[in-house]
């Protein structure tokens, strides 16, 4: 079954620093997920990456939503 969201070795760089480094995450269609962590651990950055407010570093790994690498953001957001 294709994951709804899949990240492999994803890195996000903000203001010249790695905010996320080498993240692996897969969320299946019937899964529920909670994001927990200490202040500054990257929770907000992860959510912004998922909502496409931030983008992975070009040299990082794969990021797929509904099994696709590329989407028109307005279609994902339903606007």
N, C-alpha and C positions, 0 to 999 in steps of 0.2 A: 504494500500500500504506500502511495506517495505521501510523504510528510507535508503538512500545511506550510511549515517553515523549516528550512534547513540551512545551517551555517557550518562551514568547514574551514578551519584555520583563518577566520576573519579577524582583521586588525582594523581599528579605527584610530586615526591620528587627529588630535585636536590641539591647536596652538603649539604645534611642533612636538607634542608628547604623545606617546601611545596611551590612549584611554582604555582601549581593549586590545588584547594581544593574543592571537591564535585561538579564538573562541570556537568551540564546537558545540552545536545545539541542534536538536531535531525535535519538533513537536508534531505528533500525529493528529489525525482528525478527531479522535475521541479522547484526547488527553487534555488535562487542565494543568496549568503551570503557575507557580508562585515564584516571584523573584525576590530573594532575600539577600541581605548583605550589609556590611558595615557602611557608614558614611564614606563616600569617596571610592567605593569599590567598583563603580561602573554601571549601577542599575539604571540610572536615567539615560546614560549613553546607550545601553543596550536597547531600551525602549525607543529611543530616537532613531536608532539604526533600523529597528523593525518597522517603524512608521515612516521611514525614509526621510526623516528630518536631517539625518546624517548618512553618509555613505561609507562603505568599506574603502580602505586604502587600495589603490589600483593593483598593487602587487600581492594583495592578500588572496585568500582562497575563495571558495564558492559561497554564494548567498542566493538561495532559491525560495520563492514563495509559490505555493501550489505547483511545485515542480518546474517552474520557469525561472530563468536567469533575468529576464527583462520584462518589465510591465510598464504600461502607461500609468503613472501614479494616480491620476484622477479616477481611473477605473478601479483601482484597489481601494481608494477612499470612498467610492460610491458617489462622487460629485460630478 
